[in-house]
Amino acid sequence: MATEQPTRKVVKEFCDAGWLPGRGDGSHTKWRCPASIHSFTLPDGHKKISPGVYRNAQKALEACRCASKDT
């Protein structure tokens, strides 16, 4: 079961996976994978990320294998 996570930790996971921050709107930032195929909107203007959003973020990171492909 996912638990509430600090925003800094989640942002670091996206950066470590090679995702790039894109357009921001208020307290949300749209992240995109290195190949710009996948994207995820993260509410990074808050101190904590809820368990449901964290679970969806993990699914988005796992679904994208763009950073691990050698091209």
PDB file of N, CA, C and O in Angstrom, chain B, residues numbered from 101:
ATOM      1  N   MET B 101       0.841  -1.179   0.000  1.00  0.00           N
ATOM      2  CA  MET B 101       0.000   0.000   0.000  1.00  0.00           C
ATOM      3  C   MET B 101       0.888   1.244   0.000  1.00  0.00           C
ATOM      4  O   MET B 101       1.840   1.342   0.775  1.00  0.00           O
ATOM      5  N   ALA B 102       0.569   2.173  -0.861  1.00  0.00           N
ATOM      6  CA  ALA B 102       1.330   3.422  -0.966  1.00  0.00           C
ATOM      7  C   ALA B 102       0.980   4.330   0.210  1.00  0.00           C
ATOM      8  O   ALA B 102      -0.143   4.316   0.713  1.00  0.00           O
ATOM      9  N   THR B 103       1.952   5.106   0.631  1.00  0.00           N
ATOM     10  CA  THR B 103       1.728   6.063   1.704  1.00  0.00           C
ATOM     11  C   THR B 103       2.060   7.462   1.208  1.00  0.00           C
ATOM     12  O   THR B 103       2.669   7.629   0.151  1.00  0.00           O
ATOM     13  N   GLU B 104       1.660   8.455   1.974  1.00  0.00           N
ATOM     14  CA  GLU B 104       1.950   9.839   1.630  1.00  0.00           C
ATOM     15  C   GLU B 104       3.464  10.043   1.528  1.00  0.00           C
ATOM     16  O   GLU B 104       4.214   9.555   2.373  1.00  0.00           O
ATOM     17  N   GLN B 105       3.909  10.758   0.504  1.00  0.00           N
ATOM     18  CA  GLN B 105       5.337  10.942   0.252  1.00  0.00           C
ATOM     19  C   GLN B 105       5.689  12.428   0.188  1.00  0.00           C
ATOM     20  O   GLN B 105       4.868  13.235  -0.247  1.00  0.00           O
ATOM     21  N   PRO B 106       6.904  12.800   0.617  1.00  0.00           N
ATOM     22  CA  PRO B 106       7.341  14.188   0.452  1.00  0.00           C
ATOM     23  C   PRO B 106       7.486  14.510  -1.040  1.00  0.00           C
ATOM     24  O   PRO B 106       7.940  13.673  -1.820  1.00  0.00           O
ATOM     25  N   THR B 107       7.106  15.705  -1.419  1.00  0.00           N
ATOM     26  CA  THR B 107       7.160  16.121  -2.817  1.00  0.00           C
ATOM     27  C   THR B 107       8.577  16.050  -3.355  1.00  0.00           C
ATOM     28  O   THR B 107       8.779  15.630  -4.494  1.00  0.00           O
ATOM     29  N   ARG B 108       9.558  16.450  -2.568  1.00  0.00           N
ATOM     30  CA  ARG B 108      10.955  16.421  -3.023  1.00  0.00           C
ATOM     31  C   ARG B 108      11.387  15.029  -3.451  1.00  0.00           C
ATOM     32  O   ARG B 108      12.120  14.878  -4.429  1.00  0.00           O
ATOM     33  N   LYS B 109      10.940  14.017  -2.728  1.00  0.00           N
ATOM     34  CA  LYS B 109      11.302  12.635  -3.043  1.00  0.00           C
ATOM     35  C   LYS B 109      10.707  12.227  -4.384  1.00  0.00           C
ATOM     36  O   LYS B 109      11.383  11.599  -5.200  1.00  0.00           O
ATOM     37  N   VAL B 110       9.454  12.577  -4.615  1.00  0.00           N
ATOM     38  CA  VAL B 110       8.784  12.208  -5.860  1.00  0.00           C
ATOM     39  C   VAL B 110       9.416  12.933  -7.047  1.00  0.00           C
ATOM     40  O   VAL B 110       9.628  12.332  -8.100  1.00  0.00           O
ATOM     41  N   VAL B 111       9.720  14.222  -6.881  1.00  0.00           N
ATOM     42  CA  VAL B 111      10.379  14.986  -7.948  1.00  0.00           C
ATOM     43  C   VAL B 111      11.738  14.378  -8.258  1.00  0.00           C
ATOM     44  O   VAL B 111      12.125  14.289  -9.423  1.00  0.00           O
ATOM     45  N   LYS B 112      12.466  13.957  -7.229  1.00  0.00           N
ATOM     46  CA  LYS B 112      13.780  13.328  -7.429  1.00  0.00           C
ATOM     47  C   LYS B 112      13.642  12.021  -8.203  1.00  0.00           C
ATOM     48  O   LYS B 112      14.489  11.707  -9.039  1.00  0.00           O
ATOM     49  N   GLU B 113      12.586  11.257  -7.937  1.00  0.00           N
ATOM     50  CA  GLU B 113      12.371  10.008  -8.667  1.00  0.00           C
ATOM     51  C   GLU B 113      12.158  10.281 -10.152  1.00  0.00           C
ATOM     52  O   GLU B 113      12.672   9.550 -10.998  1.00  0.00           O
ATOM     53  N   PHE B 114      11.397  11.336 -10.474  1.00  0.00           N
ATOM     54  CA  PHE B 114      11.187  11.695 -11.869  1.00  0.00           C
ATOM     55  C   PHE B 114      12.503  12.133 -12.518  1.00  0.00           C
ATOM     56  O   PHE B 114      12.804  11.730 -13.641  1.00  0.00           O
ATOM     57  N   CYS B 115      13.280  12.948 -11.820  1.00  0.00           N
ATOM     58  CA  CYS B 115      14.567  13.409 -12.358  1.00  0.00           C
ATOM     59  C   CYS B 115      15.523  12.237 -12.565  1.00  0.00           C
ATOM     60  O   CYS B 115      16.187  12.150 -13.598  1.00  0.00           O
ATOM     61  N   ASP B 116      15.593  11.345 -11.591  1.00  0.00           N
ATOM     62  CA  ASP B 116      16.484  10.181 -11.694  1.00  0.00           C
ATOM     63  C   ASP B 116      16.093   9.258 -12.843  1.00  0.00           C
ATOM     64  O   ASP B 116      16.946   8.574 -13.409  1.00  0.00           O
ATOM     65  N   ALA B 117      14.801   9.238 -13.190  1.00  0.00           N
ATOM     66  CA  ALA B 117      14.330   8.404 -14.291  1.00  0.00           C
ATOM     67  C   ALA B 117      14.533   9.083 -15.638  1.00  0.00           C
ATOM     68  O   ALA B 117      14.238   8.498 -16.679  1.00  0.00           O
ATOM     69  N   GLY B 118      15.040  10.323 -15.623  1.00  0.00           N
ATOM     70  CA  GLY B 118      15.317  11.020 -16.871  1.00  0.00           C
ATOM     71  C   GLY B 118      14.177  11.883 -17.372  1.00  0.00           C
ATOM     72  O   GLY B 118      14.271  12.453 -18.459  1.00  0.00           O
ATOM     73  N   TRP B 119      13.099  11.992 -16.603  1.00  0.00           N
ATOM     74  CA  TRP B 119      11.961  12.807 -17.011  1.00  0.00           C
ATOM     75  C   TRP B 119      12.315  14.280 -16.860  1.00  0.00           C
ATOM     76  O   TRP B 119      13.123  14.647 -16.007  1.00  0.00           O
ATOM     77  N   LEU B 120      11.706  15.125 -17.694  1.00  0.00           N
ATOM     78  CA  LEU B 120      11.979  16.557 -17.701  1.00  0.00           C
ATOM     79  C   LEU B 120      10.729  17.349 -17.340  1.00  0.00           C
ATOM     80  O   LEU B 120       9.638  17.036 -17.816  1.00  0.00           O
ATOM     81  N   PRO B 121      10.881  18.375 -16.500  1.00  0.00           N
ATOM     82  CA  PRO B 121       9.708  19.201 -16.188  1.00  0.00           C
ATOM     83  C   PRO B 121       9.336  20.044 -17.392  1.00  0.00           C
ATOM     84  O   PRO B 121      10.198  20.561 -18.103  1.00  0.00           O
ATOM     85  N   GLY B 122       8.063  20.168 -17.600  1.00  0.00           N
ATOM     86  CA  GLY B 122       7.578  20.955 -18.726  1.00  0.00           C
ATOM     87  C   GLY B 122       6.764  22.132 -18.233  1.00  0.00           C
ATOM     88  O   GLY B 122       7.138  22.817 -17.282  1.00  0.00           O
ATOM     89  N   ARG B 123       5.674  22.344 -18.880  1.00  0.00           N
ATOM     90  CA  ARG B 123       4.800  23.456 -18.570  1.00  0.00           C
ATOM     91  C   ARG B 123       4.234  23.332 -17.156  1.00  0.00           C
ATOM     92  O   ARG B 123       3.791  22.257 -16.751  1.00  0.00           O
ATOM     93  N   GLY B 124       4.252  24.426 -16.415  1.00  0.00           N
ATOM     94  CA  GLY B 124       3.681  24.451 -15.084  1.00  0.00           C
ATOM     95  C   GLY B 124       2.443  25.317 -15.067  1.00  0.00           C
ATOM     96  O   GLY B 124       2.380  26.331 -15.763  1.00  0.00           O
ATOM     97  N   ASP B 125       1.475  24.935 -14.292  1.00  0.00           N
ATOM     98  CA  ASP B 125       0.244  25.703 -14.177  1.00  0.00           C
ATOM     99  C   ASP B 125      -0.143  25.745 -12.708  1.00  0.00           C
ATOM    100  O   ASP B 125      -0.688  24.774 -12.182  1.00  0.00           O
ATOM    101  N   GLY B 126       0.130  26.844 -12.049  1.00  0.00           N
ATOM    102  CA  GLY B 126      -0.190  26.947 -10.631  1.00  0.00           C
ATOM    103  C   GLY B 126       0.698  26.032  -9.817  1.00  0.00           C
ATOM    104  O   GLY B 126       1.923  26.144  -9.847  1.00  0.00           O
ATOM    105  N   SER B 127       0.072  25.129  -9.094  1.00  0.00           N
ATOM    106  CA  SER B 127       0.836  24.235  -8.222  1.00  0.00           C
ATOM    107  C   SER B 127       1.101  22.881  -8.878  1.00  0.00           C
ATOM    108  O   SER B 127       1.477  21.932  -8.189  1.00  0.00           O
ATOM    109  N   HIS B 128       0.914  22.774 -10.184  1.00  0.00           N
ATOM    110  CA  HIS B 128       1.139  21.529 -10.908  1.00  0.00           C
ATOM    111  C   HIS B 128       2.196  21.724 -11.997  1.00  0.00           C
ATOM    112  O   HIS B 128       2.297  22.794 -12.597  1.00  0.00           O
ATOM    113  N   THR B 129       2.974  20.678 -12.237  1.00  0.00           N
ATOM    114  CA  THR B 129       3.960  20.688 -13.313  1.00  0.00           C
ATOM    115  C   THR B 129       3.761  19.440 -14.157  1.00  0.00           C
ATOM    116  O   THR B 129       3.590  18.342 -13.628  1.00  0.00           O
ATOM    117  N   LYS B 130       3.785  19.613 -15.455  1.00  0.00           N
ATOM    118  CA  LYS B 130       3.648  18.481 -16.368  1.00  0.00           C
ATOM    119  C   LYS B 130       5.040  17.949 -16.687  1.00  0.00           C
ATOM    120  O   LYS B 130       5.863  18.662 -17.261  1.00  0.00           O
ATOM    121  N   TRP B 131       5.303  16.710 -16.321  1.00  0.00           N
ATOM    122  CA  TRP B 131       6.584  16.059 -16.565  1.00  0.00           C
ATOM    123  C   TRP B 131       6.458  15.202 -17.809  1.00  0.00           C
ATOM    124  O   TRP B 131       5.402  14.623 -18.062  1.00  0.00           O
ATOM    125  N   ARG B 132       7.539  15.116 -18.595  1.00  0.00           N
ATOM    126  CA  ARG B 132       7.536  14.286 -19.791  1.00  0.00           C
ATOM    127  C   ARG B 132       8.782  13.407 -19.803  1.00  0.00           C
ATOM    128  O   ARG B 132       9.834  13.773 -19.279  1.00  0.00           O
ATOM    129  N   CYS B 133       8.630  12.240 -20.416  1.00  0.00           N
ATOM    130  CA  CYS B 133       9.745  11.300 -20.480  1.00  0.00           C
ATOM    131  C   CYS B 133      10.767  11.799 -21.500  1.00  0.00           C
ATOM    132  O   CYS B 133      10.461  12.709 -22.271  1.00  0.00           O
ATOM    133  N   PRO B 134      11.961  11.233 -21.523  1.00  0.00           N
ATOM    134  CA  PRO B 134      13.009  11.691 -22.437  1.00  0.00           C
ATOM    135  C   PRO B 134      12.603  11.657 -23.911  1.00  0.00           C
ATOM    136  O   PRO B 134      13.058  12.492 -24.693  1.00  0.00           O
ATOM    137  N   ALA B 135      11.761  10.715 -24.296  1.00  0.00           N
ATOM    138  CA  ALA B 135      11.336  10.609 -25.694  1.00  0.00           C
ATOM    139  C   ALA B 135      10.063  11.413 -25.956  1.00  0.00           C
ATOM    140  O   ALA B 135       9.559  11.406 -27.079  1.00  0.00           O
ATOM    141  N   SER B 136       9.541  12.097 -24.961  1.00  0.00           N
ATOM    142  CA  SER B 136       8.312  12.889 -25.048  1.00  0.00           C
ATOM    143  C   SER B 136       7.106  12.056 -25.470  1.00  0.00           C
ATOM    144  O   SER B 136       6.191  12.570 -26.113  1.00  0.00           O
ATOM    145  N   ILE B 137       7.102  10.790 -25.114  1.00  0.00           N
ATOM    146  CA  ILE B 137       5.979   9.912 -25.419  1.00  0.00           C
ATOM    147  C   ILE B 137       4.995   9.889 -24.256  1.00  0.00           C
ATOM    148  O   ILE B 137       3.782   9.962 -24.458  1.00  0.00           O
ATOM    149  N   HIS B 138       5.518   9.788 -23.043  1.00  0.00           N
ATOM    150  CA  HIS B 138       4.691   9.706 -21.847  1.00  0.00           C
ATOM    151  C   HIS B 138       4.736  11.029 -21.088  1.00  0.00           C
ATOM    152  O   HIS B 138       5.715  11.772 -21.165  1.00  0.00           O
ATOM    153  N   SER B 139       3.665  11.309 -20.357  1.00  0.00           N
ATOM    154  CA  SER B 139       3.655  12.508 -19.525  1.00  0.00           C
ATOM    155  C   SER B 139       2.857  12.237 -18.255  1.00  0.00           C
ATOM    156  O   SER B 139       2.046  11.312 -18.195  1.00  0.00           O
ATOM    157  N   PHE B 140       3.102  13.059 -17.247  1.00  0.00           N
ATOM    158  CA  PHE B 140       2.391  12.949 -15.978  1.00  0.00           C
ATOM    159  C   PHE B 140       2.334  14.325 -15.333  1.00  0.00           C
ATOM    160  O   PHE B 140       3.347  15.022 -15.263  1.00  0.00           O
ATOM    161  N   THR B 141       1.162  14.720 -14.864  1.00  0.00           N
ATOM    162  CA  THR B 141       1.004  16.004 -14.188  1.00  0.00           C
ATOM    163  C   THR B 141       1.124  15.783 -12.692  1.00  0.00           C
ATOM    164  O   THR B 141       0.332  15.051 -12.097  1.00  0.00           O
ATOM    165  N   LEU B 142       2.119  16.421 -12.087  1.00  0.00           N
ATOM    166  CA  LEU B 142       2.422  16.242 -10.672  1.00  0.00           C
ATOM    167  C   LEU B 142       2.088  17.508  -9.895  1.00  0.00           C
ATOM    168  O   LEU B 142       2.536  18.592 -10.267  1.00  0.00           O
ATOM    169  N   PRO B 143       1.306  17.390  -8.818  1.00  0.00           N
ATOM    170  CA  PRO B 143       0.997  18.558  -7.994  1.00  0.00           C
ATOM    171  C   PRO B 143       2.168  18.881  -7.069  1.00  0.00           C
ATOM    172  O   PRO B 143       2.106  18.613  -5.869  1.00  0.00           O
ATOM    173  N   ASP B 144       3.231  19.455  -7.626  1.00  0.00           N
ATOM    174  CA  ASP B 144       4.457  19.665  -6.859  1.00  0.00           C
ATOM    175  C   ASP B 144       4.480  20.977  -6.090  1.00  0.00           C
ATOM    176  O   ASP B 144       5.521  21.338  -5.540  1.00  0.00           O
ATOM    177  N   GLY B 145       3.387  21.691  -6.033  1.00  0.00           N
ATOM    178  CA  GLY B 145       3.307  22.909  -5.248  1.00  0.00           C
ATOM    179  C   GLY B 145       2.904  22.635  -3.803  1.00  0.00           C
ATOM    180  O   GLY B 145       2.739  23.564  -3.012  1.00  0.00           O
ATOM    181  N   HIS B 146       2.747  21.372  -3.468  1.00  0.00           N
ATOM    182  CA  HIS B 146       2.352  20.969  -2.128  1.00  0.00           C
ATOM    183  C   HIS B 146       3.532  20.303  -1.431  1.00  0.00           C
ATOM    184  O   HIS B 146       4.463  19.842  -2.091  1.00  0.00           O
ATOM    185  N   LYS B 147       3.499  20.250  -0.103  1.00  0.00           N
ATOM    186  CA  LYS B 147       4.609  19.634   0.633  1.00  0.00           C
ATOM    187  C   LYS B 147       4.560  18.114   0.567  1.00  0.00           C
ATOM    188  O   LYS B 147       5.599  17.455   0.601  1.00  0.00           O
ATOM    189  N   LYS B 148       3.364  17.560   0.474  1.00  0.00           N
ATOM    190  CA  LYS B 148       3.190  16.108   0.456  1.00  0.00           C
ATOM    191  C   LYS B 148       2.392  15.697  -0.774  1.00  0.00           C
ATOM    192  O   LYS B 148       1.536  16.441  -1.253  1.00  0.00           O
ATOM    193  N   ILE B 149       2.683  14.505  -1.274  1.00  0.00           N
ATOM    194  CA  ILE B 149       1.954  13.903  -2.378  1.00  0.00           C
ATOM    195  C   ILE B 149       1.074  12.810  -1.780  1.00  0.00           C
ATOM    196  O   ILE B 149       1.557  11.969  -1.022  1.00  0.00           O
ATOM    197  N   SER B 150      -0.207  12.820  -2.114  1.00  0.00           N
ATOM    198  CA  SER B 150      -1.141  11.850  -1.541  1.00  0.00           C
ATOM    199  C   SER B 150      -0.821  10.438  -2.026  1.00  0.00           C
ATOM    200  O   SER B 150      -0.175  10.270  -3.060  1.00  0.00           O
ATOM    201  N   PRO B 151      -1.267   9.428  -1.290  1.00  0.00           N
ATOM    202  CA  PRO B 151      -0.979   8.048  -1.686  1.00  0.00           C
ATOM    203  C   PRO B 151      -1.487   7.697  -3.085  1.00  0.00           C
ATOM    204  O   PRO B 151      -0.795   6.999  -3.826  1.00  0.00           O
ATOM    205  N   GLY B 152      -2.666   8.158  -3.457  1.00  0.00           N
ATOM    206  CA  GLY B 152      -3.223   7.849  -4.764  1.00  0.00           C
ATOM    207  C   GLY B 152      -2.415   8.467  -5.892  1.00  0.00           C
ATOM    208  O   GLY B 152      -2.156   7.811  -6.900  1.00  0.00           O
ATOM    209  N   VAL B 153      -2.015   9.720  -5.733  1.00  0.00           N
ATOM    210  CA  VAL B 153      -1.214  10.391  -6.760  1.00  0.00           C
ATOM    211  C   VAL B 153       0.159   9.739  -6.840  1.00  0.00           C
ATOM    212  O   VAL B 153       0.697   9.570  -7.934  1.00  0.00           O
ATOM    213  N   TYR B 154       0.730   9.372  -5.702  1.00  0.00           N
ATOM    214  CA  TYR B 154       2.035   8.711  -5.697  1.00  0.00           C
ATOM    215  C   TYR B 154       1.952   7.363  -6.419  1.00  0.00           C
ATOM    216  O   TYR B 154       2.853   7.011  -7.180  1.00  0.00           O
ATOM    217  N   ARG B 155       0.884   6.617  -6.185  1.00  0.00           N
ATOM    218  CA  ARG B 155       0.690   5.327  -6.844  1.00  0.00           C
ATOM    219  C   ARG B 155       0.615   5.527  -8.364  1.00  0.00           C
ATOM    220  O   ARG B 155       1.222   4.768  -9.119  1.00  0.00           O
ATOM    221  N   ASN B 156      -0.128   6.548  -8.810  1.00  0.00           N
ATOM    222  CA  ASN B 156      -0.236   6.827 -10.245  1.00  0.00           C
ATOM    223  C   ASN B 156       1.101   7.283 -10.834  1.00  0.00           C
ATOM    224  O   ASN B 156       1.420   6.951 -11.977  1.00  0.00           O
ATOM    225  N   ALA B 157       1.874   8.032 -10.070  1.00  0.00           N
ATOM    226  CA  ALA B 157       3.191   8.467 -10.523  1.00  0.00           C
ATOM    227  C   ALA B 157       4.116   7.261 -10.707  1.00  0.00           C
ATOM    228  O   ALA B 157       4.860   7.190 -11.684  1.00  0.00           O
ATOM    229  N   GLN B 158       4.067   6.329  -9.778  1.00  0.00           N
ATOM    230  CA  GLN B 158       4.883   5.120  -9.890  1.00  0.00           C
ATOM    231  C   GLN B 158       4.492   4.305 -11.113  1.00  0.00           C
ATOM    232  O   GLN B 158       5.355   3.758 -11.800  1.00  0.00           O
ATOM    233  N   LYS B 159       3.193   4.222 -11.386  1.00  0.00           N
ATOM    234  CA  LYS B 159       2.729   3.497 -12.571  1.00  0.00           C
ATOM    235  C   LYS B 159       3.232   4.168 -13.847  1.00  0.00           C
ATOM    236  O   LYS B 159       3.621   3.486 -14.795  1.00  0.00           O
ATOM    237  N   ALA B 160       3.225   5.506 -13.874  1.00  0.00           N
ATOM    238  CA  ALA B 160       3.704   6.239 -15.049  1.00  0.00           C
ATOM    239  C   ALA B 160       5.195   6.005 -15.255  1.00  0.00           C
ATOM    240  O   ALA B 160       5.643   5.816 -16.386  1.00  0.00           O
ATOM    241  N   LEU B 161       5.964   6.015 -14.172  1.00  0.00           N
ATOM    242  CA  LEU B 161       7.405   5.788 -14.281  1.00  0.00           C
ATOM    243  C   LEU B 161       7.706   4.359 -14.740  1.00  0.00           C
ATOM    244  O   LEU B 161       8.619   4.140 -15.536  1.00  0.00           O
ATOM    245  N   GLU B 162       6.943   3.396 -14.241  1.00  0.00           N
ATOM    246  CA  GLU B 162       7.161   1.997 -14.611  1.00  0.00           C
ATOM    247  C   GLU B 162       6.743   1.730 -16.057  1.00  0.00           C
ATOM    248  O   GLU B 162       7.361   0.910 -16.736  1.00  0.00           O
ATOM    249  N   ALA B 163       5.704   2.411 -16.531  1.00  0.00           N
ATOM    250  CA  ALA B 163       5.215   2.196 -17.891  1.00  0.00           C
ATOM    251  C   ALA B 163       6.190   2.729 -18.937  1.00  0.00           C
ATOM    252  O   ALA B 163       6.209   2.246 -20.069  1.00  0.00           O
ATOM    253  N   CYS B 164       6.991   3.708 -18.570  1.00  0.00           N
ATOM    254  CA  CYS B 164       7.917   4.339 -19.510  1.00  0.00           C
ATOM    255  C   CYS B 164       9.282   3.663 -19.413  1.00  0.00           C
ATOM    256  O   CYS B 164       9.912   3.644 -18.356  1.00  0.00           O
ATOM    257  N   ARG B 165       9.716   3.120 -20.524  1.00  0.00           N
ATOM    258  CA  ARG B 165      11.048   2.507 -20.601  1.00  0.00           C
ATOM    259  C   ARG B 165      11.945   3.287 -21.549  1.00  0.00           C
ATOM    260  O   ARG B 165      12.965   2.769 -22.005  1.00  0.00           O
ATOM    261  N   CYS B 166      11.578   4.525 -21.850  1.00  0.00           N
ATOM    262  CA  CYS B 166      12.309   5.352 -22.815  1.00  0.00           C
ATOM    263  C   CYS B 166      13.738   5.650 -22.364  1.00  0.00           C
ATOM    264  O   CYS B 166      14.654   5.678 -23.187  1.00  0.00           O
ATOM    265  N   ALA B 167      13.934   5.873 -21.068  1.00  0.00           N
ATOM    266  CA  ALA B 167      15.262   6.241 -20.565  1.00  0.00           C
ATOM    267  C   ALA B 167      16.208   5.041 -20.582  1.00  0.00           C
ATOM    268  O   ALA B 167      17.424   5.211 -20.671  1.00  0.00           O
ATOM    269  N   SER B 168      15.663   3.854 -20.500  1.00  0.00           N
ATOM    270  CA  SER B 168      16.528   2.672 -20.439  1.00  0.00           C
ATOM    271  C   SER B 168      16.886   2.118 -21.806  1.00  0.00           C
ATOM    272  O   SER B 168      17.726   1.224 -21.910  1.00  0.00           O
ATOM    273  N   LYS B 169      16.252   2.643 -22.872  1.00  0.00           N
ATOM    274  CA  LYS B 169      16.550   2.162 -24.230  1.00  0.00           C
ATOM    275  C   LYS B 169      17.810   2.839 -24.769  1.00  0.00           C
ATOM    276  O   LYS B 169      17.990   4.044 -24.598  1.00  0.00           O
ATOM    277  N   ASP B 170      18.665   2.080 -25.408  1.00  0.00           N
ATOM    278  CA  ASP B 170      19.848   2.625 -26.044  1.00  0.00           C
ATOM    279  C   ASP B 170      19.521   2.911 -27.505  1.00  0.00           C
ATOM    280  O   ASP B 170      19.213   1.999 -28.271  1.00  0.00           O
ATOM    281  N   THR B 171      19.591   4.192 -27.887  1.00  0.00           N
ATOM    282  CA  THR B 171      19.300   4.559 -29.268  1.00  0.00           C
ATOM    283  C   THR B 171      20.469   5.225 -29.908  1.00  0.00           C
ATOM    284  O   THR B 171      20.400   5.603 -31.077  1.00  0.00           O
TER     285      THR B 171
END
